[in-house]
Amino acid sequence: MKFNWNYPTTVWVGQDRVKDLNQACINLKISDPLFVTDKDLVNLPFIQQILSKMKIIFKELKIFSNFSGNPIGENVDEGVNEYKKKNCNGVIAIGGGSALDVGKAIAFMSGQNRPIWDFEDIGEYWKRANEKKIPPIIAIPTTAGTGSETGRASAIINKKTGIKKIIFHPKILPSIVILDPQLTIDLSPRLTAATGMDALAHNLEAFCAPNFHPMAEGIALEGMKLIKKNLIVAFKNGGNIEARQNLLVASSMGSTAFQKGLGAIHSLSHPVNAQFNIHHGLSNAIFMPYVLTFNKGFIEKKIISICDYLDLDKNFDSFLSWILDLRKELAIPHKLSDIMDCSKININELSQMAFDDPSTNGNPRQVNKEDLKLIYEHSISGDLF
């Protein structure tokens, strides 16, 4: 039995730690950064405040923001062109998962000659990269969900195929992460809920994945406990700094833990995100109880051990009830048909895309295309297994 374990990066945690951004640039010898954030964030007051301070230090600060949620390959290509044209030597990525994924992908692709799709997370495709030309990355999340700041991959949609691809390389991992809860204070209750459920899905699926990785399991357990204690608090009172900080940490923990694996929650979500522009955290939250009940016979012992750590009654139904009650309290819809017109769905096509998704391999119960189709059908009708 042989296993390769990798753990993330330097993380600076605490209120107002974004003020240390210049020091991060100094530590990494970044003299000409490309500041990457999405078009929905770039004009917000707190981003403008950060930019105004950075412009004092970097007289000609370069900014790239021509993208939004669920980014496509062309967004990365445009960012790479900006990076090269302005002779940048590092990336500062700030925002939600989309901004962090784009920033990481720009840094990675700035030194490559192959198209981005040649580095999909398949086998050892990552070895095709020229890793000597990957510049340093600073990642600053403004949501507590994706954990992209501690991840070695970027989720990017191939516009030609309509499929969300996972682009992987160990050196996509940011060199310094800044977790500043002050930057998440203005996150709406709706996005607090969706991103928090995303973080829960990462920790939960990582813990239940069948691979052997006790360190990842320990991190996932603590991540779930932090979410249980803090998500409702932050949802009801967005100004609670302690809850916001704990959720940021839990998000990073989820991304750290899911190197052990993910599962069908994610493989079902990715096609829906790519095809219908549904928020990833929201779709994860919706699919969660359907995948849990589908997998029940293969994860029941794992779920009982989670219950023990989370102070829930030690049985599968207790955990499922907690998930259902949590979603209800966060105003998360119960079924997919509550958020979109499901008559537009080609379930056969989505099921094939889900089956081909790399997350499928980590599901505790082996699944085929028909199984995934069945879970889609249940998530539309609202009937649990």
SEFINU-103044 format. One record per residue (C-alpha): residue number from 1; residue in one letter; x, y, z. Coordinates in nm, 2 decimals. Layout:
<recs>
+-----+--------+--------+--------+--------+
| num | residu |   east |  north |     up |
+-----+--------+--------+--------+--------+
| NUM |      a |      X |      Y |      Z |
...
+-----+--------+--------+--------+--------+
</recs>
This chain:
<recs>
+-----+--------+--------+--------+--------+
| num | residu |   east |  north |     up |
+-----+--------+--------+--------+--------+
|   1 |      m |   0.00 |   0.00 |   0.00 |
|   2 |      k |   0.15 |   0.33 |  -0.11 |
|   3 |      f |  -0.01 |   0.68 |  -0.06 |
|   4 |      n |   0.11 |   1.03 |  -0.15 |
|   5 |      w |  -0.02 |   1.30 |   0.09 |
|   6 |      n |   0.01 |   1.67 |   0.03 |
|   7 |      y |  -0.08 |   1.95 |   0.27 |
|   8 |      p |  -0.13 |   2.31 |   0.19 |
|   9 |      t |   0.03 |   2.64 |   0.23 |
|  10 |      t |   0.12 |   2.93 |   0.45 |
|  11 |      v |  -0.21 |   3.07 |   0.59 |
|  12 |      w |  -0.24 |   3.41 |   0.77 |
|  13 |      v |  -0.56 |   3.42 |   0.97 |
|  14 |      g |  -0.74 |   3.70 |   1.15 |
|  15 |      q |  -0.93 |   4.03 |   1.13 |
|  16 |      d |  -0.77 |   4.29 |   0.92 |
|  17 |      r |  -0.49 |   4.05 |   0.80 |
|  18 |      v |  -0.55 |   4.19 |   0.45 |
|  19 |      k |  -0.34 |   4.48 |   0.56 |
|  20 |      d |  -0.05 |   4.24 |   0.54 |
|  21 |      l |  -0.09 |   4.19 |   0.17 |
|  22 |      n |   0.21 |   4.40 |   0.08 |
|  23 |      q |   0.42 |   4.20 |   0.32 |
|  24 |      a |   0.30 |   3.88 |   0.14 |
|  25 |      c |   0.42 |   4.03 |  -0.19 |
|  26 |      i |   0.76 |   4.11 |  -0.04 |
|  27 |      n |   0.79 |   3.76 |   0.10 |
|  28 |      l |   0.72 |   3.61 |  -0.24 |
|  29 |      k |   0.93 |   3.87 |  -0.43 |
|  30 |      i |   0.62 |   3.98 |  -0.63 |
|  31 |      s |   0.71 |   4.33 |  -0.77 |
|  32 |      d |   0.45 |   4.34 |  -1.05 |
|  33 |      p |   0.13 |   4.16 |  -0.95 |
|  34 |      l |  -0.18 |   4.10 |  -1.15 |
|  35 |      f |  -0.47 |   4.17 |  -0.92 |
|  36 |      v |  -0.75 |   3.93 |  -1.02 |
|  37 |      t |  -1.11 |   3.96 |  -0.90 |
|  38 |      d |  -1.44 |   3.93 |  -1.07 |
|  39 |      k |  -1.65 |   4.20 |  -1.23 |
|  40 |      d |  -1.92 |   4.18 |  -0.95 |
|  41 |      l |  -1.66 |   4.25 |  -0.68 |
|  42 |      v |  -1.41 |   4.50 |  -0.84 |
|  43 |      n |  -1.62 |   4.81 |  -0.78 |
|  44 |      l |  -1.73 |   4.72 |  -0.43 |
|  45 |      p |  -1.60 |   4.96 |  -0.15 |
|  46 |      f |  -1.39 |   4.71 |   0.03 |
|  47 |      i |  -1.21 |   4.60 |  -0.29 |
|  48 |      q |  -1.16 |   4.96 |  -0.39 |
|  49 |      q |  -1.01 |   5.03 |  -0.05 |
|  50 |      i |  -0.76 |   4.74 |  -0.09 |
|  51 |      l |  -0.68 |   4.86 |  -0.45 |
|  52 |      s |  -0.62 |   5.22 |  -0.34 |
|  53 |      k |  -0.37 |   5.10 |  -0.08 |
|  54 |      m |  -0.20 |   4.87 |  -0.32 |
|  55 |      k |  -0.18 |   5.14 |  -0.59 |
|  56 |      i |   0.03 |   5.35 |  -0.35 |
|  57 |      i |   0.28 |   5.06 |  -0.33 |
|  58 |      f |   0.25 |   4.95 |  -0.70 |
|  59 |      k |   0.23 |   5.26 |  -0.90 |
|  60 |      e |   0.09 |   5.08 |  -1.21 |
|  61 |      l |  -0.11 |   4.80 |  -1.05 |
|  62 |      k |  -0.26 |   4.58 |  -1.31 |
|  63 |      i |  -0.62 |   4.46 |  -1.26 |
|  64 |      f |  -0.81 |   4.18 |  -1.44 |
|  65 |      s |  -1.18 |   4.14 |  -1.37 |
|  66 |      n |  -1.35 |   4.05 |  -1.69 |
|  67 |      f |  -1.53 |   3.74 |  -1.57 |
|  68 |      s |  -1.81 |   3.64 |  -1.33 |
|  69 |      g |  -1.94 |   3.32 |  -1.17 |
|  70 |      n |  -1.87 |   2.98 |  -1.33 |
|  71 |      p |  -1.58 |   3.10 |  -1.54 |
|  72 |      i |  -1.48 |   2.97 |  -1.89 |
|  73 |      g |  -1.15 |   2.89 |  -2.05 |
|  74 |      e |  -1.16 |   3.21 |  -2.25 |
|  75 |      n |  -1.16 |   3.41 |  -1.93 |
|  76 |      v |  -0.84 |   3.25 |  -1.83 |
|  77 |      d |  -0.69 |   3.31 |  -2.18 |
|  78 |      e |  -0.77 |   3.68 |  -2.16 |
|  79 |      g |  -0.62 |   3.70 |  -1.81 |
|  80 |      v |  -0.30 |   3.53 |  -1.93 |
|  81 |      n |  -0.27 |   3.78 |  -2.22 |
|  82 |      e |  -0.30 |   4.07 |  -1.96 |
|  83 |      y |  -0.04 |   3.90 |  -1.74 |
|  84 |      k |   0.21 |   3.87 |  -2.02 |
|  85 |      k |   0.14 |   4.21 |  -2.18 |
|  86 |      k |   0.20 |   4.38 |  -1.84 |
|  87 |      n |   0.51 |   4.17 |  -1.76 |
|  88 |      c |   0.36 |   4.06 |  -1.43 |
|  89 |      n |   0.55 |   3.82 |  -1.20 |
|  90 |      g |   0.28 |   3.70 |  -0.96 |
|  91 |      v |  -0.09 |   3.69 |  -0.90 |
|  92 |      i |  -0.31 |   3.83 |  -0.62 |
|  93 |      a |  -0.65 |   3.65 |  -0.64 |
|  94 |      i |  -0.93 |   3.79 |  -0.43 |
|  95 |      g |  -1.30 |   3.69 |  -0.42 |
|  96 |      g |  -1.51 |   3.38 |  -0.42 |
|  97 |      g |  -1.43 |   3.05 |  -0.57 |
|  98 |      s |  -1.45 |   3.18 |  -0.93 |
|  99 |      a |  -1.21 |   3.46 |  -0.87 |
| 100 |      l |  -0.96 |   3.23 |  -0.69 |
| 101 |      d |  -0.99 |   2.96 |  -0.96 |
| 102 |      v |  -0.93 |   3.22 |  -1.24 |
| 103 |      g |  -0.64 |   3.38 |  -1.07 |
| 104 |      k |  -0.47 |   3.04 |  -1.00 |
| 105 |      a |  -0.54 |   2.93 |  -1.36 |
| 106 |      i |  -0.39 |   3.25 |  -1.50 |
| 107 |      a |  -0.07 |   3.21 |  -1.30 |
| 108 |      f |  -0.04 |   2.85 |  -1.40 |
| 109 |      m |  -0.11 |   2.90 |  -1.77 |
| 110 |      s |   0.11 |   3.21 |  -1.80 |
| 111 |      g |   0.41 |   2.97 |  -1.83 |
| 112 |      q |   0.25 |   2.69 |  -2.05 |
| 113 |      n |   0.24 |   2.63 |  -2.42 |
| 114 |      r |  -0.04 |   2.37 |  -2.43 |
| 115 |      p |  -0.41 |   2.46 |  -2.40 |
| 116 |      i |  -0.56 |   2.45 |  -2.05 |
| 117 |      w |  -0.76 |   2.14 |  -2.12 |
| 118 |      d |  -0.44 |   1.94 |  -2.15 |
| 119 |      f |  -0.40 |   1.97 |  -1.78 |
| 120 |      e |  -0.74 |   1.82 |  -1.67 |
| 121 |      d |  -0.72 |   1.62 |  -1.35 |
| 122 |      i |  -0.68 |   1.29 |  -1.53 |
| 123 |      g |  -0.40 |   1.05 |  -1.45 |
| 124 |      e |  -0.06 |   1.23 |  -1.47 |
| 125 |      y |  -0.17 |   1.50 |  -1.72 |
| 126 |      w |  -0.02 |   1.75 |  -1.47 |
| 127 |      k |   0.32 |   1.63 |  -1.55 |
| 128 |      r |   0.29 |   1.79 |  -1.90 |
| 129 |      a |   0.33 |   2.13 |  -1.74 |
| 130 |      n |   0.65 |   2.34 |  -1.73 |
| 131 |      e |   0.64 |   2.38 |  -1.35 |
| 132 |      k |   0.94 |   2.61 |  -1.35 |
| 133 |      k |   0.73 |   2.88 |  -1.50 |
| 134 |      i |   0.45 |   2.89 |  -1.25 |
| 135 |      p |   0.47 |   3.23 |  -1.06 |
| 136 |      p |   0.37 |   3.27 |  -0.70 |
| 137 |      i |   0.00 |   3.32 |  -0.60 |
| 138 |      i |  -0.16 |   3.50 |  -0.31 |
| 139 |      a |  -0.52 |   3.40 |  -0.24 |
| 140 |      i |  -0.77 |   3.60 |  -0.04 |
| 141 |      p |  -1.12 |   3.44 |  -0.02 |
| 142 |      t |  -1.42 |   3.67 |   0.04 |
| 143 |      t |  -1.66 |   3.38 |   0.08 |
| 144 |      a |  -1.64 |   3.07 |   0.31 |
| 145 |      g |  -1.72 |   2.79 |   0.08 |
| 146 |      t |  -1.51 |   2.66 |  -0.20 |
| 147 |      g |  -1.18 |   2.65 |  -0.02 |
| 148 |      s |  -1.01 |   2.72 |  -0.35 |
| 149 |      e |  -0.74 |   2.91 |  -0.16 |
| 150 |      t |  -0.60 |   2.58 |  -0.02 |
| 151 |      g |  -0.67 |   2.37 |  -0.34 |
| 152 |      r |  -0.43 |   2.25 |  -0.61 |
| 153 |      a |  -0.69 |   2.28 |  -0.88 |
| 154 |      s |  -0.92 |   2.53 |  -1.07 |
| 155 |      a |  -1.27 |   2.45 |  -1.19 |
| 156 |      i |  -1.31 |   2.60 |  -1.54 |
| 157 |      i |  -1.59 |   2.55 |  -1.79 |
| 158 |      n |  -1.50 |   2.44 |  -2.15 |
| 159 |      k |  -1.75 |   2.65 |  -2.34 |
| 160 |      k |  -1.73 |   2.43 |  -2.65 |
| 161 |      t |  -1.84 |   2.12 |  -2.46 |
| 162 |      g |  -2.04 |   2.29 |  -2.18 |
| 163 |      i |  -1.85 |   2.07 |  -1.93 |
| 164 |      k |  -1.68 |   2.20 |  -1.61 |
| 165 |      k |  -1.33 |   2.07 |  -1.60 |
| 166 |      i |  -1.09 |   2.04 |  -1.31 |
| 167 |      i |  -0.75 |   2.17 |  -1.40 |
| 168 |      f |  -0.48 |   2.03 |  -1.17 |
| 169 |      h |  -0.12 |   2.09 |  -1.08 |
| 170 |      p |   0.04 |   2.08 |  -0.73 |
| 171 |      k |   0.19 |   2.42 |  -0.79 |
| 172 |      i |  -0.14 |   2.59 |  -0.85 |
| 173 |      l |  -0.15 |   2.58 |  -0.47 |
| 174 |      p |  -0.12 |   2.94 |  -0.35 |
| 175 |      s |   0.20 |   3.03 |  -0.18 |
| 176 |      i |   0.03 |   3.25 |   0.09 |
| 177 |      v |  -0.34 |   3.26 |   0.19 |
| 178 |      i |  -0.50 |   3.54 |   0.38 |
| 179 |      l |  -0.81 |   3.45 |   0.57 |
| 180 |      d |  -0.96 |   3.78 |   0.69 |
| 181 |      p |  -1.31 |   3.75 |   0.83 |
| 182 |      q |  -1.37 |   4.12 |   0.78 |
| 183 |      l |  -1.39 |   4.07 |   0.41 |
| 184 |      t |  -1.69 |   3.83 |   0.45 |
| 185 |      i |  -1.90 |   4.06 |   0.67 |
| 186 |      d |  -2.11 |   4.19 |   0.39 |
| 187 |      l |  -2.18 |   3.85 |   0.24 |
| 188 |      s |  -2.56 |   3.82 |   0.21 |
| 189 |      p |  -2.75 |   3.55 |   0.41 |
| 190 |      r |  -2.83 |   3.37 |   0.08 |
| 191 |      l |  -2.46 |   3.35 |  -0.02 |
| 192 |      t |  -2.36 |   3.27 |   0.34 |
| 193 |      a |  -2.59 |   2.98 |   0.33 |
| 194 |      a |  -2.49 |   2.85 |  -0.01 |
| 195 |      t |  -2.12 |   2.88 |   0.05 |
| 196 |      g |  -2.14 |   2.73 |   0.40 |
| 197 |      m |  -2.32 |   2.43 |   0.26 |
| 198 |      d |  -2.05 |   2.40 |  -0.01 |
| 199 |      a |  -1.79 |   2.38 |   0.27 |
| 200 |      l |  -2.00 |   2.12 |   0.45 |
| 201 |      a |  -2.02 |   1.91 |   0.13 |
| 202 |      h |  -1.64 |   1.92 |   0.09 |
| 203 |      n |  -1.58 |   1.81 |   0.45 |
| 204 |      l |  -1.86 |   1.55 |   0.44 |
| 205 |      e |  -1.77 |   1.39 |   0.11 |
| 206 |      a |  -1.40 |   1.39 |   0.20 |
| 207 |      f |  -1.47 |   1.21 |   0.53 |
| 208 |      c |  -1.69 |   0.95 |   0.36 |
| 209 |      a |  -1.46 |   0.89 |   0.06 |
| 210 |      p |  -1.32 |   0.53 |   0.08 |
| 211 |      n |  -0.95 |   0.62 |   0.04 |
| 212 |      f |  -0.71 |   0.58 |   0.33 |
| 213 |      h |  -0.61 |   0.92 |   0.47 |
| 214 |      p |  -0.67 |   0.96 |   0.84 |
| 215 |      m |  -0.52 |   1.31 |   0.85 |
| 216 |      a |  -0.77 |   1.43 |   0.60 |
| 217 |      e |  -1.05 |   1.26 |   0.79 |
| 218 |      g |  -0.95 |   1.44 |   1.11 |
| 219 |      i |  -0.95 |   1.78 |   0.94 |
| 220 |      a |  -1.29 |   1.70 |   0.78 |
| 221 |      l |  -1.45 |   1.61 |   1.11 |
| 222 |      e |  -1.33 |   1.94 |   1.28 |
| 223 |      g |  -1.44 |   2.13 |   0.97 |
| 224 |      m |  -1.79 |   1.99 |   1.00 |
| 225 |      k |  -1.80 |   2.08 |   1.37 |
| 226 |      l |  -1.70 |   2.44 |   1.30 |
| 227 |      i |  -1.98 |   2.46 |   1.04 |
| 228 |      k |  -2.24 |   2.32 |   1.28 |
| 229 |      k |  -2.14 |   2.57 |   1.54 |
| 230 |      n |  -2.11 |   2.88 |   1.32 |
| 231 |      l |  -2.31 |   2.86 |   1.00 |
| 232 |      i |  -2.65 |   2.95 |   1.14 |
| 233 |      v |  -2.49 |   3.22 |   1.36 |
| 234 |      a |  -2.33 |   3.39 |   1.06 |
| 235 |      f |  -2.65 |   3.34 |   0.85 |
| 236 |      k |  -2.86 |   3.52 |   1.12 |
| 237 |      n |  -2.59 |   3.78 |   1.22 |
| 238 |      g |  -2.34 |   3.85 |   0.94 |
| 239 |      g |  -2.14 |   4.08 |   1.16 |
| 240 |      n |  -2.03 |   3.81 |   1.40 |
| 241 |      i |  -1.66 |   3.81 |   1.33 |
| 242 |      e |  -1.59 |   3.49 |   1.53 |
| 243 |      a |  -1.84 |   3.29 |   1.33 |
| 244 |      r |  -1.72 |   3.44 |   1.00 |
| 245 |      q |  -1.36 |   3.35 |   1.09 |
| 246 |      n |  -1.45 |   2.99 |   1.19 |
| 247 |      l |  -1.64 |   2.95 |   0.86 |
| 248 |      l |  -1.34 |   3.07 |   0.66 |
| 249 |      v |  -1.12 |   2.82 |   0.84 |
| 250 |      a |  -1.37 |   2.54 |   0.79 |
| 251 |      s |  -1.39 |   2.62 |   0.42 |
| 252 |      s |  -1.01 |   2.59 |   0.39 |
| 253 |      m |  -1.02 |   2.27 |   0.59 |
| 254 |      g |  -1.27 |   2.12 |   0.35 |
| 255 |      s |  -1.05 |   2.19 |   0.05 |
| 256 |      t |  -0.75 |   2.05 |   0.24 |
| 257 |      a |  -0.95 |   1.73 |   0.33 |
| 258 |      f |  -1.09 |   1.66 |  -0.01 |
| 259 |      q |  -0.76 |   1.55 |  -0.15 |
| 260 |      k |  -0.89 |   1.23 |   0.00 |
| 261 |      g |  -1.18 |   1.24 |  -0.25 |
| 262 |      l |  -1.52 |   1.38 |  -0.31 |
| 263 |      g |  -1.83 |   1.20 |  -0.45 |
| 264 |      a |  -2.16 |   1.21 |  -0.62 |
| 265 |      i |  -2.27 |   1.54 |  -0.46 |
| 266 |      h |  -2.00 |   1.71 |  -0.66 |
| 267 |      s |  -2.03 |   1.51 |  -0.98 |
| 268 |      l |  -2.40 |   1.58 |  -1.00 |
| 269 |      s |  -2.34 |   1.95 |  -0.93 |
| 270 |      h |  -2.08 |   2.02 |  -1.19 |
| 271 |      p |  -2.29 |   1.96 |  -1.50 |
| 272 |      v |  -2.58 |   2.17 |  -1.35 |
| 273 |      n |  -2.34 |   2.45 |  -1.27 |
| 274 |      a |  -2.19 |   2.44 |  -1.62 |
| 275 |      q |  -2.52 |   2.40 |  -1.82 |
| 276 |      f |  -2.76 |   2.62 |  -1.62 |
| 277 |      n |  -2.53 |   2.86 |  -1.43 |
| 278 |      i |  -2.66 |   2.74 |  -1.09 |
| 279 |      h |  -2.45 |   2.84 |  -0.79 |
| 280 |      h |  -2.22 |   2.55 |  -0.70 |
| 281 |      g |  -2.28 |   2.57 |  -0.32 |
| 282 |      l |  -2.66 |   2.58 |  -0.38 |
| 283 |      s |  -2.66 |   2.27 |  -0.60 |
| 284 |      n |  -2.44 |   2.08 |  -0.35 |
| 285 |      a |  -2.68 |   2.17 |  -0.08 |
| 286 |      i |  -2.98 |   2.04 |  -0.28 |
| 287 |      f |  -2.81 |   1.72 |  -0.39 |
| 288 |      m |  -2.67 |   1.64 |  -0.04 |
| 289 |      p |  -2.96 |   1.44 |   0.12 |
| 290 |      y |  -3.03 |   1.24 |  -0.20 |
| 291 |      v |  -2.67 |   1.13 |  -0.23 |
| 292 |      l |  -2.66 |   1.06 |   0.15 |
| 293 |      t |  -2.96 |   0.83 |   0.14 |
| 294 |      f |  -2.84 |   0.66 |  -0.19 |
| 295 |      n |  -2.51 |   0.59 |  -0.02 |
| 296 |      k |  -2.65 |   0.49 |   0.32 |
| 297 |      g |  -2.55 |   0.13 |   0.32 |
| 298 |      f |  -2.19 |   0.22 |   0.24 |
| 299 |      i |  -2.14 |   0.51 |   0.48 |
| 300 |      e |  -2.36 |   0.44 |   0.78 |
| 301 |      k |  -2.07 |   0.36 |   1.01 |
| 302 |      k |  -1.89 |   0.68 |   0.90 |
| 303 |      i |  -2.20 |   0.89 |   0.96 |
| 304 |      i |  -2.24 |   0.75 |   1.31 |
| 305 |      s |  -1.88 |   0.85 |   1.39 |
| 306 |      i |  -1.96 |   1.20 |   1.26 |
| 307 |      c |  -2.27 |   1.21 |   1.49 |
| 308 |      d |  -2.05 |   1.12 |   1.78 |
| 309 |      y |  -1.82 |   1.41 |   1.71 |
| 310 |      l |  -2.10 |   1.66 |   1.64 |
| 311 |      d |  -2.30 |   1.56 |   1.95 |
| 312 |      l |  -2.59 |   1.42 |   1.75 |
| 313 |      d |  -2.78 |   1.10 |   1.83 |
| 314 |      k |  -2.56 |   0.82 |   1.70 |
| 315 |      n |  -2.76 |   0.70 |   1.40 |
| 316 |      f |  -2.79 |   0.78 |   1.03 |
| 317 |      d |  -3.14 |   0.92 |   1.06 |
| 318 |      s |  -3.02 |   1.17 |   1.32 |
| 319 |      f |  -2.76 |   1.30 |   1.08 |
| 320 |      l |  -3.00 |   1.32 |   0.79 |
| 321 |      s |  -3.25 |   1.51 |   1.00 |
| 322 |      w |  -2.98 |   1.76 |   1.10 |
| 323 |      i |  -2.90 |   1.82 |   0.73 |
| 324 |      l |  -3.26 |   1.86 |   0.63 |
| 325 |      d |  -3.33 |   2.09 |   0.93 |
| 326 |      l |  -3.01 |   2.29 |   0.85 |
| 327 |      r |  -3.11 |   2.34 |   0.49 |
| 328 |      k |  -3.46 |   2.45 |   0.60 |
| 329 |      e |  -3.33 |   2.70 |   0.85 |
| 330 |      l |  -3.09 |   2.84 |   0.58 |
| 331 |      a |  -3.38 |   2.87 |   0.33 |
| 332 |      i |  -3.22 |   2.62 |   0.10 |
| 333 |      p |  -3.48 |   2.46 |  -0.14 |
| 334 |      h |  -3.55 |   2.09 |  -0.10 |
| 335 |      k |  -3.53 |   2.00 |  -0.47 |
| 336 |      l |  -3.38 |   2.10 |  -0.80 |
| 337 |      s |  -3.72 |   2.18 |  -0.95 |
| 338 |      d |  -3.76 |   2.45 |  -0.69 |
| 339 |      i |  -3.48 |   2.66 |  -0.85 |
| 340 |      m |  -3.51 |   2.59 |  -1.22 |
| 341 |      d |  -3.73 |   2.47 |  -1.50 |
| 342 |      c |  -3.64 |   2.10 |  -1.50 |
| 343 |      s |  -3.83 |   2.04 |  -1.83 |
| 344 |      k |  -3.51 |   2.19 |  -1.99 |
| 345 |      i |  -3.29 |   1.92 |  -1.85 |
| 346 |      n |  -3.16 |   1.64 |  -2.07 |
| 347 |      i |  -3.11 |   1.39 |  -1.78 |
| 348 |      n |  -2.93 |   1.14 |  -2.00 |
| 349 |      e |  -2.68 |   1.40 |  -2.11 |
| 350 |      l |  -2.63 |   1.53 |  -1.75 |
| 351 |      s |  -2.59 |   1.18 |  -1.62 |
| 352 |      q |  -2.32 |   1.10 |  -1.86 |
| 353 |      m |  -2.14 |   1.42 |  -1.77 |
| 354 |      a |  -2.17 |   1.34 |  -1.40 |
| 355 |      f |  -2.04 |   0.99 |  -1.46 |
| 356 |      d |  -1.74 |   1.13 |  -1.64 |
| 357 |      d |  -1.66 |   1.38 |  -1.37 |
| 358 |      p |  -1.35 |   1.29 |  -1.16 |
| 359 |      s |  -1.55 |   1.33 |  -0.84 |
| 360 |      t |  -1.75 |   1.02 |  -0.92 |
| 361 |      n |  -1.46 |   0.80 |  -0.85 |
| 362 |      g |  -1.45 |   0.90 |  -0.48 |
| 363 |      n |  -1.81 |   0.81 |  -0.41 |
| 364 |      p |  -1.83 |   0.54 |  -0.14 |
| 365 |      r |  -2.09 |   0.34 |  -0.34 |
| 366 |      q |  -1.98 |   0.26 |  -0.69 |
| 367 |      v |  -2.21 |   0.43 |  -0.93 |
| 368 |      n |  -2.29 |   0.41 |  -1.30 |
| 369 |      k |  -2.47 |   0.64 |  -1.54 |
| 370 |      e |  -2.82 |   0.49 |  -1.45 |
| 371 |      d |  -2.76 |   0.54 |  -1.08 |
| 372 |      l |  -2.67 |   0.91 |  -1.14 |
| 373 |      k |  -2.98 |   0.95 |  -1.35 |
| 374 |      l |  -3.19 |   0.80 |  -1.07 |
| 375 |      i |  -3.04 |   1.05 |  -0.82 |
| 376 |      y |  -3.12 |   1.34 |  -1.06 |
| 377 |      e |  -3.48 |   1.21 |  -1.08 |
| 378 |      h |  -3.51 |   1.20 |  -0.71 |
| 379 |      s |  -3.37 |   1.55 |  -0.67 |
| 380 |      i |  -3.63 |   1.68 |  -0.91 |
| 381 |      s |  -3.92 |   1.50 |  -0.74 |
| 382 |      g |  -3.80 |   1.56 |  -0.39 |
| 383 |      d |  -3.83 |   1.19 |  -0.29 |
| 384 |      l |  -3.54 |   1.06 |  -0.08 |
| 385 |      f |  -3.42 |   0.71 |  -0.12 |
+-----+--------+--------+--------+--------+
</recs>
